[in-house]
Amino acid sequence: MTWIIKRTNQFKKNYQKLPQHIQDKFKINFQKFLINPYDHQLKTHKLKWLLWWFTSSRINDDYRFITQIEEKEITLINIGNHWIYK
């Protein structure tokens, strides 16, 4: 499937602040995400409460990226450690 990828300004800003090794790991994991958003290694799950329309996927033990998945479109909402949920 071909996805349309969008990035929020918040995602772009926080991505630039990440250490290079986390950016590299994100690129690898995002490629897996494009093939299968629910790959078990990513531990993708739907968020709850006020963020119920977003999903969170794992970069490593400390870092996550939040997405909104629609029919043919993925919007990268935010990226960072657990403070991104606030």
Secondary structure, DSSP 4 states (H G I P E B T S, - for coil): -PPEEEE-HHHHHHHHHS-HHHHHHHHHHHHHHHH-TT-TTTT-EE--GGGTT-EEEESSSS-EEEEEE-SSEEEEEEEESGGGG-
